[in-house]
Amino acid sequence: MVEQKNQKECLYIFLDEAGNFDFSSSGTAYFTLTSLTKYRPFEAYKALTELKYDLIELGQNMECFHASEDSQATRNRVFDIISAHLKEVRLDCLVAEKTQINTELHKDDEFYSGMIRELLRHVIGEVDLKEINRIVVITDRIPVQKKRKTVEKAVKKTLVSILPEGFQYRIFHHEAKSNMDLQIVDYCNWAAYRLWDKLDSRSYDRVKTAVSAMLKFVARGKEIVVKKVTAPTTLSGGPHGPLSSERNL
């Protein structure tokens, strides 16, 4: 969990996604959205920068860390650093199994907006807003202008609906290669995605102590239901953990 130090602090929320928006049989079975919530100072930066240049000196063209593209040896070292700094962060994961999403939400903007809205609503709902004075939400730079505007609209609408009037917030889209925390949340979200899609818990086990909630996003007709679930933990088990709570929206 995040340790708050002083009042008037800025809360940072970094977001990353995995899966695609193809709801046909050729699309991914799952879509995951993970948030990394933290305050400054960002202690993992120095260690990750040192690792980056260690790898460069070994001859690797390491511009940035990207879990799905890095070698297993590199992933192991990155997860070593991330797991050593878990007490400084909080992770929340929202997963959607596409067969449980009504066709009315199959449009990119409707589905993605709903996912962002529900995850941010949960994350900020767990924060004592009296202890901070602003929130900064940072996502990877979105190349498609239409999608970028959709994300910004969803984030702004959510923040306005749950934050006190006049509360300061900012939304930025950065290149992931320029931001270590976007690379960290990429690793954490990749681990969550692998857990659900492949029932591979090896990487998730490295970060699970920082996971505040694993949530399931289900759309039945026009009703959206967010369920708090227990993450799948074995390669032989099914992908659905037992529900511990449910929220109808």
C-alpha positions as CSV (number, residue, x, y, z in Angstrom):
1,M,0.0,0.0,0.0
2,V,1.1,3.6,-0.6
3,E,2.7,5.3,2.4
4,Q,1.6,8.9,2.6
5,K,4.3,11.2,4.2
6,N,3.1,14.8,4.2
7,Q,-0.1,16.7,3.4
8,K,-0.4,18.7,0.2
9,E,1.2,16.0,-1.9
10,C,0.7,15.1,-5.5
11,L,-0.7,11.6,-6.2
12,Y,0.4,10.0,-9.4
13,I,-1.6,7.3,-11.2
14,F,0.1,5.5,-14.2
15,L,-2.1,3.4,-16.5
16,D,-1.3,0.6,-18.9
17,E,-3.4,-1.9,-20.9
18,A,-2.9,-5.3,-22.5
19,G,-5.1,-7.1,-25.0
20,N,-6.9,-5.7,-28.0
21,F,-10.3,-4.4,-28.9
22,D,-11.1,-7.2,-31.3
23,F,-14.2,-9.0,-29.9
24,S,-14.2,-11.7,-32.7
25,S,-12.8,-15.2,-32.3
26,S,-9.4,-13.9,-33.6
27,G,-9.1,-11.3,-30.8
28,T,-7.5,-11.7,-27.4
29,A,-9.7,-13.5,-24.9
30,Y,-8.9,-10.9,-22.2
31,F,-8.3,-7.2,-21.8
32,T,-6.5,-5.9,-18.7
33,L,-6.0,-2.4,-17.4
34,T,-3.6,-1.8,-14.5
35,S,-2.9,1.3,-12.4
36,L,0.3,2.1,-10.5
37,T,-0.4,4.6,-7.7
38,K,2.4,6.3,-5.9
39,Y,3.9,9.4,-4.4
40,R,7.3,11.0,-5.0
41,P,10.2,10.3,-4.6
42,F,10.3,7.6,-7.2
43,E,12.9,5.3,-5.7
44,A,13.1,2.6,-8.4
45,Y,14.3,5.1,-11.0
46,K,18.0,5.0,-10.1
47,A,18.2,1.2,-10.1
48,L,16.3,0.8,-13.4
49,T,18.6,3.4,-15.0
50,E,21.7,1.6,-13.7
51,L,20.3,-1.6,-15.1
52,K,19.6,0.0,-18.5
53,Y,23.2,1.1,-18.8
54,D,24.6,-2.1,-17.5
55,L,22.8,-3.8,-20.4
56,I,24.0,-1.2,-22.9
57,E,27.5,-1.8,-21.8
58,L,27.0,-5.5,-22.5
59,G,26.1,-4.6,-26.1
60,Q,22.3,-4.5,-25.9
61,N,20.5,-1.7,-27.6
62,M,18.3,-1.0,-24.6
63,E,16.3,2.1,-25.2
64,C,13.6,1.2,-22.6
65,F,12.1,-1.7,-20.8
66,H,9.1,-3.4,-22.4
67,A,7.9,-6.7,-20.8
68,S,6.5,-8.4,-23.9
69,E,9.7,-7.6,-25.9
70,D,12.4,-8.0,-23.3
71,S,14.3,-11.3,-22.9
72,Q,13.5,-13.4,-19.9
73,A,16.9,-12.6,-18.4
74,T,16.1,-8.9,-18.6
75,R,12.6,-9.4,-17.3
76,N,14.0,-11.2,-14.3
77,R,16.3,-8.3,-13.4
78,V,13.6,-5.7,-13.9
79,F,11.2,-7.7,-11.7
80,D,14.0,-7.9,-9.1
81,I,14.0,-4.1,-8.9
82,I,10.3,-3.7,-9.0
83,S,9.7,-6.2,-6.3
84,A,12.3,-4.5,-4.1
85,H,10.2,-1.3,-4.2
86,L,6.7,-2.6,-3.8
87,K,6.1,-1.0,-0.4
88,E,6.3,2.4,-2.2
89,V,3.4,1.7,-4.6
90,R,-0.1,0.3,-5.0
91,L,-1.4,-1.7,-7.9
92,D,-5.0,-2.3,-9.0
93,C,-5.9,-4.5,-11.9
94,L,-9.2,-4.6,-13.9
95,V,-9.7,-7.5,-16.2
96,A,-12.4,-8.1,-18.8
97,E,-13.2,-11.5,-20.3
98,K,-14.5,-10.5,-23.6
99,T,-17.2,-13.2,-23.7
100,Q,-18.8,-11.5,-20.7
101,I,-19.0,-8.1,-22.5
102,N,-22.3,-7.2,-24.1
103,T,-22.2,-6.3,-27.7
104,E,-23.4,-2.8,-26.9
105,L,-19.9,-2.1,-25.4
106,H,-17.9,-3.6,-28.2
107,K,-17.0,-0.2,-29.7
108,D,-13.5,0.8,-28.7
109,D,-14.6,4.1,-27.1
110,E,-17.5,2.6,-25.1
111,F,-15.5,-0.4,-23.8
112,Y,-12.3,1.5,-23.0
113,S,-14.0,4.4,-21.4
114,G,-16.0,2.0,-19.2
115,M,-12.8,0.2,-18.1
116,I,-11.0,3.5,-17.3
117,R,-14.0,4.9,-15.5
118,E,-14.4,1.9,-13.2
119,L,-10.7,1.5,-12.4
120,L,-10.2,5.1,-11.6
121,R,-13.4,5.2,-9.5
122,H,-12.0,2.3,-7.5
123,V,-8.5,3.7,-7.1
124,I,-9.4,7.2,-6.1
125,G,-12.2,5.9,-3.8
126,E,-9.4,4.3,-1.7
127,V,-7.5,7.6,-1.3
128,D,-7.9,10.1,1.5
129,L,-8.2,13.3,-0.6
130,K,-7.6,15.4,2.5
131,E,-4.0,14.3,2.4
132,I,-3.2,15.5,-1.1
133,N,-3.7,18.6,-3.2
134,R,-3.6,17.2,-6.8
135,I,-3.8,14.1,-8.9
136,V,-1.7,13.5,-12.0
137,V,-2.8,10.7,-14.4
138,I,-0.2,9.6,-16.9
139,T,-0.8,7.1,-19.8
140,D,1.4,5.9,-22.6
141,R,1.2,8.2,-25.6
142,I,-1.8,7.2,-27.7
143,P,-1.0,7.4,-31.4
144,V,-4.6,7.7,-32.7
145,Q,-6.0,11.2,-32.0
146,K,-9.6,9.9,-31.8
147,K,-8.7,7.4,-29.1
148,R,-6.6,9.9,-27.2
149,K,-9.6,12.2,-27.0
150,T,-11.8,9.3,-25.9
151,V,-9.4,8.5,-23.1
152,E,-9.1,12.1,-22.0
153,K,-12.8,12.5,-21.9
154,A,-13.3,9.4,-19.9
155,V,-10.7,10.3,-17.4
156,K,-11.9,13.9,-17.0
157,K,-15.5,12.9,-16.7
158,T,-14.6,10.3,-14.0
159,L,-12.4,12.7,-12.0
160,V,-15.0,15.5,-12.1
161,S,-17.7,13.1,-10.8
162,I,-15.7,11.9,-7.8
163,L,-13.3,14.8,-6.9
164,P,-14.4,17.7,-4.8
165,E,-15.2,20.9,-6.7
166,G,-12.0,22.8,-7.6
167,F,-9.7,19.8,-6.8
168,Q,-6.7,20.0,-9.1
169,Y,-5.9,17.2,-11.6
170,R,-3.9,16.8,-14.8
171,I,-3.9,14.2,-17.5
172,F,-0.7,13.6,-19.6
173,H,0.2,11.1,-22.4
174,H,3.9,10.4,-22.4
175,E,6.1,8.1,-24.5
176,A,6.6,5.1,-22.4
177,K,10.3,5.0,-23.2
178,S,10.6,8.5,-21.5
179,N,9.0,7.4,-18.3
180,M,10.2,4.7,-16.0
181,D,6.9,4.4,-14.2
182,L,5.1,3.7,-17.4
183,Q,7.6,1.0,-18.0
184,I,7.0,-0.4,-14.5
185,V,3.3,-0.4,-14.9
186,D,3.8,-2.1,-18.3
187,Y,5.7,-4.9,-16.5
188,C,3.0,-5.2,-13.8
189,N,0.1,-5.2,-16.3
190,W,1.9,-7.7,-18.5
191,A,2.2,-10.0,-15.4
192,A,-1.5,-9.6,-14.7
193,Y,-2.4,-10.3,-18.3
194,R,-0.2,-13.4,-18.4
195,L,-1.9,-14.6,-15.2
196,W,-5.3,-14.5,-16.8
197,D,-4.6,-15.3,-20.4
198,K,-1.9,-18.0,-19.9
199,L,-2.6,-19.0,-16.3
200,D,1.1,-18.2,-15.8
201,S,1.6,-16.7,-12.3
202,R,5.4,-16.6,-12.3
203,S,5.7,-12.8,-13.0
204,Y,2.5,-11.9,-11.1
205,D,3.9,-13.6,-8.0
206,R,6.7,-11.1,-8.0
207,V,4.4,-8.1,-7.7
208,K,1.2,-9.5,-6.0
209,T,2.0,-8.1,-2.6
210,A,1.4,-4.6,-4.0
211,V,-1.9,-5.5,-5.6
212,S,-4.7,-3.8,-3.6
213,A,-7.5,-5.2,-5.7
214,M,-8.1,-7.6,-8.7
215,L,-11.3,-6.6,-10.3
216,K,-13.5,-8.2,-13.0
217,F,-15.4,-6.0,-15.4
218,V,-18.6,-7.6,-16.7
219,A,-21.3,-6.0,-18.9
220,R,-24.7,-7.6,-19.0
221,G,-26.9,-5.7,-21.3
222,K,-26.6,-2.1,-20.3
223,E,-25.6,-3.0,-16.7
224,I,-21.9,-2.9,-15.8
225,V,-20.9,-5.0,-12.9
226,V,-17.5,-4.8,-11.2
227,K,-16.5,-7.8,-9.1
228,K,-13.6,-8.1,-6.8
229,V,-12.0,-11.5,-7.5
230,T,-9.3,-13.7,-6.3
231,A,-6.6,-14.0,-8.9
232,P,-6.1,-17.4,-10.6
233,T,-2.9,-19.0,-9.1
234,T,-2.2,-22.3,-10.8
235,L,-1.6,-23.4,-14.3
236,S,-4.1,-26.2,-13.9
237,G,-6.9,-24.1,-12.4
238,G,-9.6,-22.2,-14.2
239,P,-9.4,-18.5,-15.0
240,H,-12.1,-17.4,-12.6
241,G,-11.4,-16.8,-9.0
242,P,-14.1,-16.9,-6.4
243,L,-15.9,-13.6,-5.9
244,S,-15.5,-11.7,-2.6
245,S,-17.7,-8.7,-3.5
246,E,-19.8,-7.3,-6.3
247,R,-20.8,-3.8,-7.2
248,N,-23.7,-3.0,-9.5
249,L,-23.4,0.3,-11.4
